[in-house]
């Protein structure tokens, strides 16, 4: 892992509180497999993809209609995430980072967010469309 990524991961994990579910247990991360996300896209349901990768990676390629909110900006910019409709977070980062990001978003009151299983690499591996 890059040093910058490790610092961002540590920051997100240390500053994001898990959202309690019932009796103080953390909310499990809700995922959506790439095939399911592609079906939403193809079906016209138009999910909003939130790209948590660094801005330079977003500039090279991203999922259709994605919004760039780098992980390092998430605490400051989370209010840009729609609170309705399908919202799908993705990155190309370790599970701990995306889990902490998901838990932070849920703790902020979002109930419409899922994480793209296998992230950006899984989407690309399947040959699904990307924007450049």
ZAMARGU-4260 file (C-alpha; in steps of 0.2 Angstrom, whole numbers, plus 5000, padded with zeros to 4 digits):
<rodrens>
0) 5000/5000/5000 | 5006/5018/4996 | 5011/5028/5011 | 4998/5041/5006 | 4985/5028/5006
5) 4990/5021/5023 | 4989/5038/5030 | 4972/5041/5023 | 4966/5024/5029 | 4972/5028/5047
10) 4964/5045/5046 | 4947/5037/5041 | 4947/5023/5052 | 4952/5033/5068 | 4940/5047/5064
15) 4925/5037/5058 | 4914/5030/5071 | 4904/5014/5067 | 4886/5017/5066 | 4876/5008/5080
20) 4863/4995/5075 | 4852/4991/5089 | 4862/4986/5103 | 4878/4996/5099 | 4885/4983/5086
25) 4892/4990/5071 | 4882/4990/5055 | 4888/4977/5043 | 4894/4984/5026 | 4881/4982/5013
30) 4888/4977/4996 | 4881/4977/4978 | 4890/4965/4966 | 4896/4973/4950 | 4883/4963/4940
35) 4869/4970/4951 | 4875/4988/4949 | 4877/4985/4930 | 4858/4979/4930 | 4853/4995/4939
40) 4862/5005/4926 | 4855/4996/4911 | 4838/4996/4918 | 4838/5015/4919 | 4838/5017/4938
45) 4854/5027/4936 | 4863/5024/4952 | 4875/5038/4958 | 4893/5031/4959 | 4904/5039/4972
50) 4922/5037/4967 | 4933/5038/4983 | 4949/5036/4974 | 4962/5050/4972 | 4957/5064/4960
55) 4971/5059/4947 | 4964/5041/4946 | 4946/5048/4944 | 4952/5059/4930 | 4960/5044/4920
60) 4944/5033/4921 | 4928/5031/4931 | 4912/5023/4932 | 4897/5031/4922 | 4891/5047/4930
65) 4902/5045/4945 | 4905/5059/4957 | 4923/5061/4963 | 4924/5063/4982 | 4942/5057/4987
70) 4943/5047/5003 | 4954/5061/5010 | 4939/5073/5007 | 4925/5062/5013 | 4922/5070/5030
75) 4922/5088/5023 | 4911/5083/5007 | 4899/5070/5012 | 4885/5082/5011 | 4887/5081/4992
80) 4881/5063/4992 | 4862/5061/4987 | 4852/5055/5002 | 4839/5047/4990 | 4840/5035/4976
85) 4854/5022/4974 | 4871/5027/4979 | 4886/5016/4977 | 4903/5019/4984 | 4918/5012/4976
90) 4937/5013/4976 | 4953/5003/4973 | 4958/5002/4991 | 4959/4989/5005 | 4943/4983/5013
95) 4947/4992/5029 | 4946/5009/5020 | 4930/5006/5011 | 4922/4999/5027 | 4927/5014/5037
100) 4920/5025/5023 | 4904/5016/5023 | 4902/5016/5042 | 4905/5035/5042 | 4892/5038/5029
105) 4879/5028/5038 | 4883/5036/5054 | 4879/5053/5045 | 4862/5046/5042 | 4862/5039/5025
110) 4852/5024/5022 | 4853/5022/5003 | 4872/5018/5001 | 4880/5002/4996 | 4898/4997/4992
115) 4903/4990/4975 | 4909/4973/4978 | 4927/4971/4971 | 4928/4990/4968 | 4934/4999/4953
120) 4945/4984/4948 | 4931/4972/4948 | 4920/4983/4937 | 4934/4985/4924 | 4939/4966/4925
125) 4921/4962/4919 | 4923/4974/4904 | 4909/4986/4910 | 4909/5004/4903 | 4920/5017/4910
130) 4921/5036/4906 | 4937/5045/4903
</rodrens>
